[in-house]
Amino acid sequence: MATSTMKTSFIAIILAGMVAGMVKAQCGNTCSATECCSRFGFCGTGDDFCGVNCRGGPCVNNGVSIADIVTQEFFDGILNQAASTCVGRSFYSRGVFLDALNSFTQFARIGSVEGSRREIAAFFAHATHETGSFCHIEEDGGASKDYCDETKTDYPCNPSKGYYGRGPLQLTWNYNYGPAGSDIGFNGLDAPETVANDPLISFKAAIWYWMNNVAGVMNQGFGATIRAINGDLECNGVDLTKVQSRINYYTQYCSQLGGLVAIFMAGILTGSVSVKAQMVADIVTNEFFDGILNQADASCEGRNFYSRAAFLEALNSFTQFGTADDTRREVAAFFAHVTHETGHFCYIEEINGATRDYCDETNTQYPCNPDKGYYGRGPIQLSWNFNYGPAGESIGFDGLNSPETVASDPVISFKTALWYWVNFVQPVISQGFGATIRAINGAIECDGGNQAAVQARINYYTQYCSQLGVDPGPNLSC
């Protein structure tokens, strides 16, 4: 049967500048003394575990002195752009920023010194844009806006409090204030105003958000950091003026700090290009593709819908699919999930999907058409209005008013699967196949939710890795 997927949409939760809270590391005491615990909950060694995503164990550190980069002259050069009447001028300071860094030893200290300078430039570019050169502490008109997501029961809202933008990166939403407070040491749910009245907590909240949601995509280019902070409201042509403003600050600060910028502007529009479609075509042969398709019953409608040709045509729009070192492994992972979701390309639409409600009415950015259903369709079974809307904008179809296009146009269908993959799955693939399961259907299957489904995905993955001649790697389960 086709799986009923409940995707946690990055697009759905980036409203007003922030995405959902951090993913807690769940390694516990399982890591050895020589292993690092990543923020995705896996143990391992190397940059993927001990680098920017490291949350425990022997995390690496390049030893760079951030104080030597963020000089008083650099910091005041930003602050002095704010009017003398700005409340932020007597709130934000270099000294407090450096004090806050003591709680985040990984910030801008992974990789090369050049990379450290770029990350610092990126952080202050966003902080400058969000606060108006450190003028604003709180979001203009924020108190009149509702930033309580009542579905986040782990972080219940205090009805007398507002979770609007505060601090250098304008932290918002209860599901960010809650975990930020727990990690930093303040009551984020009952005293969110602390972020606006304690300068040290304010900078810590910004760096906390950065480390958990932005630092991990720095290697994809500055554009990826824009998407991680406010992509829903600015990227894909929504507000090019704001995007350009952030870029201008970034290039300016890179110039000041001596960080190369040109090759790291990738990702602003489509993300970094890492592998040509021809390379993937050489891996996904007719024999490989048909080997999956032929497992479906002759009566399956998908047998006349899905094809290798449609996949390869769709791939031309997603040249970032695959990585230079792990292309075969990524192909194996993608088709493992596709095989599971569609039953070997048998199903185009989710079974009984039309009877289910996949309209999130709280997502006003992508309002539902009451005559349409946003249930699972296509190779990855795209679902929910908050996925159909942005997918349509990016790919070129009306996802909200014509979601059925995903089930009637094979190329569009594969494009939606690749769109979802490169936006939500590819960024975690270095953490192991288990992380990709969590990115696709973790809420329903992982942590004991449906071990049989998890094992089915793993079985397909290891089978395809064997066929393609690549080791499946560690951390297969979730």
Secondary structure, DSSP 8 states (H G I E B T S, - for coil): ---------TTTT-GGG----------TT-S-TT-EEETTS-EE-SHHHHSTTEEESS-------HHHHS-HHHHHHHHTTS-TT-GGGGT--HHHHHHHHTT-TTTT-SS-HHHHHHHHHHHHHHHHHHHTTTT-SB-TTGGGS----TT-TTS---TT-----BTTTTB-SHHHHHHHHHHHTS-TTT-TTHHHH-HHHHHHHHHHHIIIIIGGGGGG-HHHHHHHHHHHHHTTTT-HHHHHHHHHHHHHHHHHHT---GGG-TTSSS----S-HHHHHHHS-HHHHHHHHTTS-TT-GGGGT--HHHHHHHHTT-TTSS-TTTHHHHHHHHHHHHHHHHTTTT-SB-TTGGGS----TT-TTS---TT-----BTTTTB-SHHHHHHHHHHHTS-TTT-TTHHHH-HHHHHHHHHHHIIIIIGGGGGG-HHHHHHHHHHHHHTTTT-HHHHHHHHHHHHHHHHHHT----S----
